[in-house]
Amino acid sequence: MKLLLLPRVAAALALWSTPTFLGAVVVATAEEDCPGGVYDKDTTTKLDTMGSNVTTNTLHVPGGELRYEDIGIVRDRPVSLVVTISDGDYTDIEQVWIDNGKDKNKMNGKTLGDQFAKINLQTVKKKPRSGEGNFRMCFVDKETNEPTKIEEFTWVVFDLDERGKDTPGKPVIKEKLIMDAAQAQRFELWPNQSDSEIKLSCEGGSQVLPCSQGVRTIFHSSAFGGSSDNPRDKNAVTDLQKSRSVTFTFANTDCWEFTYDHYCPVEQDGYDGPSKKKYCNKYTGGFFQFSADAEEVTNKGECLNLTSSATGSPSASPSVSPPTTSPSKTTTSLTGSPTAEPSTASPTSKASGAPTTNPTGEDQALSLCPQDITLIKQKGLTDFPINEAITFVKQDTSTVTVELNQAWTSTSSVDSIFYSFRRDKFSEVCYEAQNIGNNELSRFASHMTPRTGSWCQERTRTTTPRFQSVAMPTQQQHRQQHR
């Protein structure tokens, strides 16, 4: 038996035993006015930039492309990610590489040993737009080359930084990503908008967010960074690297467009900064680094990072029993779960709440989520006893507490229970409990501190069956995440 509890910002819960059931239950339904929605992953979709192969590397040639083949599987078909130039003079970069003695075959694509895709940009003195690239990215079917829409995926842009410490006497090259954020379902900064090194504004100079319809959002660097602090392992992204990244979540999307600009501010038309210099202190190149992923929260109903004990497969016909009036004393024992050091999906450091495409400094009326628990997906024939199995204990704008009873079978135990918490791209924490009898479940409270993303585990034994999670956004984060 398997059960999934999948609020967008909160938790996933899976049970494994002999009955056949697979379903998803949401604490907050996936309506637009809920603070996060629902992580409802299709197990036939898997994207991972790290495993892709660069088969075409001609982005620097007029009409060329950068093709990442076998980047993943969508509805059981292999897909590729294709990057092309949508506008502008990016192809002038080939001559710059030649002049600087660079190998054109190694400037774009992927670097051996790195897990991220990359596109090179070169800023040339007295050519204000030389470091600008206007790009279009599309997922396509590997065999037919037709655009392939993906139900949900994340696209992470890394390493927005600057080529030195910026002073009026020594202005430096900076970086910015410019994009119509409405193309994405939402975006996130780490650990939040205030503390991220990426600064937001709108094209045209407005600082009022979200940007007006049709106006692109500018994601701008604000601090010096060099090659030594570039991310190379997505399982070991540091807090500094996360603070220089932006995560976009797309829904039902095949293609999107954006501009990446590696530029000298004092050479730009309309520059009104403090420097009196006409040129930057130094002219160099830089890499636009990104990854495209669709990390499954579940795989056939379980957390991805399972222990070796959960190896059984479900059978066909369970019995369903309501809980007893007075649950018996817990006789089963927990076998190392939750762990003191919870295993995580990549990367391990946890991000806290971050702004979406609609961050604003003003209070807005909060739309409350429904109080119902809703079954959104079921695989298998077993009825799901919603009322007996899971109920709300408490919820507000900072916490949610749900109670889970083992109500699926009275004659045998549930072998394993898995539950995970996920609030953003950088955090999924998975736990396991084992041998849970009828109408019993040990109590676990998992507390998240919103700003640091750290976890504190409490493990106590109780005869009152309860699963407790502190995982919904704070009121401030609720406003930021409201879409």
C-alpha positions as CSV (number, residue, x, y, z in Angstrom):
1,M,0.0,0.0,0.0
2,K,1.2,3.5,-0.8
3,L,-0.1,6.9,0.1
4,L,1.3,10.2,-1.1
5,L,0.7,13.5,0.8
6,L,1.8,16.2,-1.6
7,P,1.2,19.9,-0.7
8,R,3.4,22.1,-2.9
9,V,5.5,23.6,-0.1
10,A,5.1,20.9,2.4
11,A,5.2,17.2,2.5
12,A,5.0,13.9,0.6
13,L,4.1,10.7,2.4
14,A,4.2,7.2,1.1
15,L,3.2,3.9,2.6
16,W,4.3,0.4,1.4
17,S,2.6,-2.8,2.3
18,T,0.8,-5.7,0.7
19,P,-2.4,-4.0,-0.5
20,T,-2.4,-2.3,-3.9
21,F,-3.0,1.4,-3.6
22,L,-1.4,4.5,-5.0
23,G,-2.8,7.9,-4.5
24,A,-2.1,11.5,-3.8
25,V,-3.7,13.6,-1.1
26,V,-3.3,17.3,-0.8
27,V,-3.5,19.3,2.4
28,A,-4.0,22.5,0.3
29,T,-5.7,22.0,-3.0
30,A,-3.9,23.0,-6.2
31,E,-6.0,26.1,-6.8
32,E,-4.3,29.3,-7.9
33,D,-5.1,31.0,-4.6
34,C,-3.3,28.4,-2.5
35,P,0.2,29.4,-1.3
36,G,2.0,26.8,-3.4
37,G,-0.2,24.3,-5.2
38,V,0.6,20.6,-5.5
39,Y,3.8,18.8,-6.5
40,D,2.1,16.2,-8.7
41,K,4.9,14.6,-10.6
42,D,4.4,12.2,-13.5
43,T,6.7,9.3,-13.0
44,T,7.2,9.0,-16.8
45,T,8.9,12.4,-16.8
46,K,12.6,12.8,-15.9
47,L,14.9,15.5,-16.9
48,D,18.5,16.0,-16.0
49,T,21.0,18.2,-17.7
50,M,23.9,16.3,-16.2
51,G,23.1,13.2,-18.2
52,S,22.7,14.9,-21.5
53,N,25.1,14.8,-24.4
54,V,26.0,17.8,-26.6
55,T,25.5,16.5,-30.2
56,T,25.4,19.9,-32.0
57,N,27.6,22.8,-31.0
58,T,27.0,25.5,-33.7
59,L,25.3,28.3,-31.7
60,H,28.1,30.6,-32.7
61,V,27.3,30.1,-36.4
62,P,24.4,31.9,-38.2
63,G,21.4,29.6,-38.1
64,G,23.2,27.2,-35.7
65,E,22.1,25.6,-32.5
66,L,23.3,24.0,-29.3
67,R,21.6,20.6,-28.8
68,Y,21.6,18.7,-25.5
69,E,20.5,15.3,-26.6
70,D,19.0,12.7,-24.2
71,I,18.3,15.3,-21.5
72,G,15.4,13.2,-20.3
73,I,12.3,11.2,-20.9
74,V,8.8,12.8,-21.3
75,R,5.8,10.4,-21.5
76,D,8.2,7.6,-22.2
77,R,9.9,9.3,-25.2
78,P,13.4,10.7,-25.2
79,V,13.7,14.5,-25.5
80,S,16.5,17.0,-26.3
81,L,16.9,20.6,-25.3
82,V,17.8,22.9,-28.2
83,V,19.1,26.4,-27.8
84,T,19.0,28.9,-30.7
85,I,19.5,32.6,-31.2
86,S,16.2,34.5,-31.3
87,D,17.7,37.9,-32.2
88,G,20.8,40.0,-32.2
89,D,24.5,39.5,-33.1
90,Y,25.6,36.7,-30.8
91,T,27.4,34.9,-33.7
92,D,30.0,37.7,-33.8
93,I,31.5,35.9,-30.8
94,E,33.3,33.4,-33.0
95,Q,35.8,36.0,-34.2
96,V,36.4,37.1,-30.5
97,W,37.2,33.5,-29.6
98,I,39.7,33.3,-32.5
99,D,41.3,36.7,-31.6
100,N,41.7,35.5,-27.9
101,G,43.0,32.0,-28.9
102,K,40.0,30.1,-27.6
103,D,38.9,26.7,-28.9
104,K,35.4,27.3,-30.3
105,N,34.5,23.7,-29.7
106,K,34.9,24.1,-26.0
107,M,33.2,27.4,-25.3
108,N,29.6,26.3,-25.3
109,G,27.9,23.1,-24.2
110,K,29.2,21.4,-21.2
111,T,32.6,21.2,-19.4
112,L,34.0,17.7,-18.6
113,G,33.3,17.0,-15.0
114,D,30.7,19.8,-14.6
115,Q,27.0,19.0,-14.2
116,F,25.7,22.2,-15.7
117,A,25.1,23.5,-19.2
118,K,27.0,26.6,-20.3
119,I,26.9,29.3,-22.9
120,N,29.9,31.7,-23.3
121,L,29.6,35.5,-23.7
122,Q,32.4,37.9,-24.5
123,T,32.4,41.6,-23.8
124,V,34.5,43.7,-26.2
125,K,35.6,47.3,-25.5
126,K,33.7,49.9,-27.5
127,K,31.1,47.4,-28.5
128,P,28.4,47.9,-25.9
129,R,26.2,45.0,-26.9
130,S,28.9,42.5,-27.7
131,G,28.2,40.5,-24.5
132,E,24.5,40.2,-25.1
133,G,22.8,37.0,-26.2
134,N,19.1,36.6,-27.1
135,F,18.2,32.9,-26.7
136,R,15.3,30.6,-27.3
137,M,15.2,27.2,-25.5
138,C,12.9,24.4,-26.6
139,F,12.4,20.8,-25.6
140,V,11.9,18.6,-28.7
141,D,11.2,15.0,-29.3
142,K,14.6,13.3,-30.1
143,E,13.2,11.4,-33.1
144,T,10.7,13.8,-34.6
145,N,12.3,17.1,-33.5
146,E,8.7,18.3,-32.7
147,P,8.4,20.6,-29.7
148,T,7.4,18.7,-26.6
149,K,5.4,20.3,-23.8
150,I,6.4,19.3,-20.3
151,E,3.8,19.4,-17.5
152,E,6.2,20.8,-15.0
153,F,10.0,21.4,-14.8
154,T,12.5,23.7,-13.2
155,W,15.1,25.8,-15.0
156,V,17.9,27.1,-12.8
157,V,20.2,29.9,-13.8
158,F,23.4,30.0,-11.8
159,D,26.3,32.3,-11.1
160,L,25.1,35.8,-11.8
161,D,28.1,37.8,-10.6
162,E,30.5,40.5,-11.5
163,R,34.1,40.7,-12.8
164,G,35.5,42.6,-9.9
165,K,34.7,45.0,-7.0
166,D,32.8,47.9,-8.6
167,T,34.0,51.4,-7.8
168,P,33.5,54.7,-9.5
169,G,37.2,54.7,-10.4
170,K,37.2,51.1,-11.7
171,P,33.8,50.2,-13.1
172,V,33.5,46.4,-13.8
173,I,31.5,44.2,-16.1
174,K,28.2,43.0,-14.7
175,E,25.7,40.3,-15.6
176,K,21.9,40.3,-16.0
177,L,19.2,38.0,-17.1
178,I,16.2,39.7,-18.7
179,M,13.0,37.7,-19.2
180,D,9.3,38.0,-19.3
181,A,8.7,36.2,-16.0
182,A,5.1,35.5,-17.1
183,Q,6.5,32.7,-19.3
184,A,7.1,30.7,-16.0
185,Q,4.7,29.6,-13.4
186,R,6.9,31.2,-10.7
187,F,10.5,32.0,-9.8
188,E,12.4,31.7,-6.6
189,L,15.4,33.5,-5.1
190,W,17.5,32.1,-2.3
191,P,17.1,32.5,0.6
192,N,14.7,35.3,-0.1
193,Q,14.4,38.4,-2.1
194,S,16.2,40.7,0.4
195,D,19.2,38.4,1.1
196,S,19.7,37.1,-2.4
197,E,22.6,38.6,-4.3
198,I,20.3,38.9,-7.3
199,K,18.5,42.2,-7.5
200,L,15.2,42.6,-9.3
201,S,13.8,45.5,-11.4
202,C,11.8,46.0,-14.5
203,E,12.9,47.1,-18.0
204,G,12.4,50.8,-18.3
205,G,13.7,51.4,-14.8
206,S,10.7,50.7,-12.6
207,Q,11.5,49.1,-9.2
208,V,7.8,48.2,-8.6
209,L,7.3,44.5,-8.8
210,P,5.7,42.5,-10.3
211,C,6.5,44.1,-13.6
212,S,3.6,45.2,-15.8
213,Q,2.2,42.9,-18.4
214,G,4.6,42.6,-21.3
215,V,7.5,44.2,-19.4
216,R,10.4,42.0,-18.8
217,T,12.0,41.4,-15.3
218,I,15.7,42.1,-14.9
219,F,17.6,39.7,-12.6
220,H,20.9,41.6,-11.9
221,S,24.2,40.6,-10.3
222,S,25.4,42.6,-7.3
223,A,28.7,41.1,-6.2
224,F,32.1,40.0,-7.4
225,G,32.7,36.4,-8.4
226,G,35.4,34.4,-10.1
227,S,35.8,31.0,-11.6
228,S,36.8,29.5,-8.3
229,D,33.3,29.9,-6.9
230,N,31.4,28.6,-9.9
231,P,29.1,25.7,-9.2
232,R,30.2,22.3,-10.5
233,D,28.3,19.8,-8.6
234,K,24.5,20.2,-8.2
235,N,24.6,17.9,-5.1
236,A,27.0,20.3,-3.4
237,V,25.8,23.8,-4.2
238,T,27.0,26.3,-1.5
239,D,24.9,29.0,0.1
240,L,26.9,31.6,-1.8
241,Q,26.2,29.8,-5.1
242,K,22.5,29.5,-4.3
243,S,22.3,33.2,-3.5
244,R,23.5,33.9,-7.1
245,S,20.9,31.7,-8.7
246,V,17.3,32.0,-9.7
247,T,15.0,29.0,-10.1
248,F,12.1,29.1,-12.6
249,T,9.2,26.6,-12.5
250,F,7.4,26.1,-15.8
251,A,4.1,24.4,-16.5
252,N,2.9,23.0,-19.8
253,T,5.8,24.6,-21.6
254,D,8.0,23.6,-24.6
255,C,9.8,26.8,-25.4
256,W,10.8,30.0,-23.7
257,E,13.0,33.1,-24.5
258,F,15.3,35.3,-22.6
259,T,18.3,37.7,-22.8
260,Y,21.6,37.2,-21.0
261,D,23.9,40.2,-21.0
262,H,27.5,40.3,-19.9
263,Y,28.1,44.0,-20.2
264,C,30.0,47.1,-19.3
265,P,27.5,49.5,-17.6
266,V,29.4,52.8,-18.4
267,E,29.3,52.0,-22.1
268,Q,25.5,51.7,-22.2
269,D,23.2,54.4,-23.5
270,G,21.6,56.3,-20.7
271,Y,24.1,55.3,-18.0
272,D,23.7,57.6,-15.0
273,G,25.8,55.9,-12.4
274,P,28.6,57.4,-10.2
275,S,31.5,56.6,-12.5
276,K,32.9,59.3,-14.9
277,K,34.9,56.6,-16.8
278,K,34.0,55.8,-20.4
279,Y,35.1,52.2,-20.3
280,C,35.3,49.3,-17.8
281,N,38.5,48.5,-15.9
282,K,38.9,45.1,-17.7
283,Y,37.2,43.3,-20.6
284,T,36.7,39.6,-20.3
285,G,34.3,36.8,-21.1
286,G,31.9,34.9,-18.8
287,F,29.7,31.8,-18.8
288,F,25.9,31.7,-18.5
289,Q,25.3,28.4,-16.5
290,F,22.0,26.7,-16.2
291,S,20.3,23.3,-15.6
292,A,16.9,22.0,-16.6
293,D,15.4,19.4,-14.3
294,A,12.2,17.6,-13.5
295,E,13.1,15.8,-10.3
296,E,10.5,13.3,-9.3
297,V,9.3,13.8,-5.8
298,T,8.1,10.2,-6.0
299,N,8.9,7.1,-7.9
300,K,6.0,4.6,-8.0
301,G,4.8,6.2,-4.8
302,E,8.0,6.2,-2.7
303,C,10.6,8.9,-2.0
304,L,13.6,8.7,-4.3
305,N,16.1,8.1,-1.6
306,L,14.6,4.9,-0.2
307,T,16.3,2.6,2.3
308,S,17.1,-0.9,1.3
309,S,14.3,-2.3,3.4
310,A,11.5,-1.2,1.1
311,T,11.8,-3.7,-1.6
312,G,8.4,-5.3,-1.8
313,S,5.9,-4.7,-4.5
314,P,2.2,-4.2,-3.9
315,S,-0.3,-7.0,-4.5
316,A,-3.9,-6.8,-5.7
317,S,-6.6,-6.9,-3.1
318,P,-6.4,-5.3,0.3
319,S,-8.9,-5.1,3.1
320,V,-10.0,-1.6,4.3
321,S,-10.8,-1.1,7.9
322,P,-11.8,2.1,9.7
323,P,-9.7,2.9,12.8
324,T,-10.8,1.4,16.1
325,T,-12.3,3.7,18.7
326,S,-9.4,3.2,21.1
327,P,-6.1,2.4,19.4
328,S,-4.0,-0.2,21.0
329,K,-0.7,0.6,22.5
330,T,2.1,0.9,20.0
331,T,4.0,-2.3,19.9
332,T,6.1,-1.8,16.8
333,S,9.4,0.0,16.8
334,L,10.9,2.5,14.5
335,T,13.9,1.2,12.6
336,G,16.2,4.2,12.2
337,S,13.6,6.6,11.0
338,P,13.5,9.4,10.8
339,T,17.3,9.5,10.6
340,A,19.3,12.0,12.6
341,E,20.8,13.2,9.4
342,P,17.9,13.0,6.9
343,S,18.8,12.0,3.4
344,T,18.0,14.5,0.8
345,A,17.4,14.8,-2.9
346,S,20.0,17.1,-4.4
347,P,21.3,19.6,-3.4
348,T,21.4,19.1,0.4
349,S,21.2,22.6,1.7
350,K,17.7,23.8,2.1
351,A,16.3,27.0,0.8
352,S,13.6,29.0,2.5
353,G,10.7,30.8,0.9
354,A,11.4,33.0,-2.0
355,P,9.5,35.4,-4.2
356,T,7.5,34.3,-7.1
357,T,6.7,36.3,-10.2
358,N,4.5,38.5,-8.0
359,P,6.6,39.7,-5.1
360,T,5.5,43.0,-3.6
361,G,6.3,45.0,-0.6
362,E,2.7,45.8,0.1
363,D,0.2,43.7,2.1
364,Q,-2.4,41.9,0.0
365,A,-5.5,40.1,1.1
366,L,-4.6,36.5,1.7
367,S,-6.7,33.9,0.0
368,L,-7.2,31.0,2.3
369,C,-6.9,27.4,1.1
370,P,-9.8,25.1,1.5
371,Q,-10.0,23.0,4.6
372,D,-10.6,19.8,2.7
373,I,-8.2,17.0,1.9
374,T,-8.6,16.1,-1.7
375,L,-7.6,13.0,-3.5
376,I,-6.1,14.2,-6.8
377,K,-4.6,11.0,-8.2
378,Q,-5.1,7.3,-7.8
379,K,-3.5,4.3,-9.4
380,G,-4.9,0.9,-8.4
381,L,-8.3,-0.4,-7.3
382,T,-8.3,0.0,-3.6
383,D,-10.6,2.6,-2.2
384,F,-8.9,5.4,-0.2
385,P,-10.5,5.9,3.2
386,I,-9.9,9.7,3.3
387,N,-12.0,10.5,6.4
388,E,-10.6,7.7,8.5
389,A,-7.0,7.9,7.3
390,I,-6.1,11.6,7.4
391,T,-7.6,14.7,9.0
392,F,-6.6,18.3,9.8
393,V,-5.6,18.9,13.3
394,K,-4.6,22.6,12.9
395,Q,-3.5,25.0,10.2
396,D,-2.8,28.7,9.9
397,T,-0.5,30.9,7.8
398,S,2.7,29.5,9.5
399,T,2.0,25.8,10.2
400,V,-0.1,22.9,9.2
401,T,-0.7,19.8,11.3
402,V,-2.4,16.7,9.9
403,E,-3.2,13.4,11.6
404,L,-2.7,10.1,9.8
405,N,-4.3,6.8,10.9
406,Q,-3.3,3.5,9.5
407,A,-6.8,2.6,8.3
408,W,-6.1,0.4,5.3
409,T,-5.7,-3.0,6.9
410,S,-6.5,-4.4,10.3
411,T,-4.8,-7.8,9.7
412,S,-1.3,-6.8,8.9
413,S,1.2,-3.9,9.4
414,V,2.3,-1.4,6.9
415,D,5.9,-2.2,6.2
416,S,7.2,1.3,5.5
417,I,6.0,4.8,5.6
418,F,8.0,7.5,3.7
419,Y,7.4,11.2,3.9
420,S,9.3,14.1,2.5
421,F,9.3,17.8,2.7
422,R,10.0,20.0,-0.3
423,R,9.7,23.8,-0.4
424,D,11.9,24.7,-3.4
425,K,14.5,23.4,-5.9
426,F,17.2,23.1,-3.3
427,S,15.4,21.1,-0.7
428,E,13.8,17.7,-0.3
429,V,14.2,15.8,2.9
430,C,12.9,12.3,3.1
431,Y,12.2,10.1,6.2
432,E,11.1,6.6,6.8
433,A,9.1,4.7,9.5
434,Q,8.6,1.0,9.5
435,N,6.2,-1.7,10.7
436,I,3.1,0.4,11.4
437,G,0.1,-1.6,12.7
438,N,-3.6,-0.8,12.4
439,N,-4.6,2.6,13.6
440,E,-1.2,3.5,14.9
441,L,1.6,5.8,13.8
442,S,4.4,7.3,15.9
443,R,4.5,11.0,16.1
444,F,7.1,13.0,14.4
445,A,7.4,16.8,14.4
446,S,9.7,18.3,11.8
447,H,10.4,22.0,12.2
448,M,11.8,24.3,9.5
449,T,13.3,27.7,10.2
450,P,12.2,29.7,7.2
451,R,15.3,31.9,6.8
452,T,18.0,29.2,7.2
453,G,16.1,26.2,6.0
454,S,17.6,24.1,8.8
455,W,15.8,21.1,10.3
456,C,15.3,20.0,13.8
457,Q,13.9,16.5,14.4
458,E,11.8,15.4,17.4
459,R,11.0,11.8,17.8
460,T,8.6,10.6,20.5
461,R,6.5,7.6,21.1
462,T,2.8,8.0,21.6
463,T,-0.4,6.0,21.5
464,T,-2.1,8.8,19.7
465,P,-1.6,8.2,16.0
466,R,-0.4,11.5,14.5
467,F,1.8,12.7,11.7
468,Q,2.8,16.3,12.3
469,S,4.6,18.7,9.9
470,V,5.5,22.3,10.3
471,A,5.8,23.2,6.7
472,M,3.4,25.8,5.3
473,P,4.8,29.3,4.6
474,T,4.8,32.1,7.1
475,Q,2.4,34.9,6.4
476,Q,5.1,37.0,4.7
477,Q,6.1,34.0,2.5
478,H,2.4,33.4,1.8
479,R,2.1,36.8,0.3
480,Q,5.3,36.3,-1.7
481,Q,4.2,32.9,-3.0
482,H,0.7,34.0,-3.9
483,R,0.2,33.7,-7.6
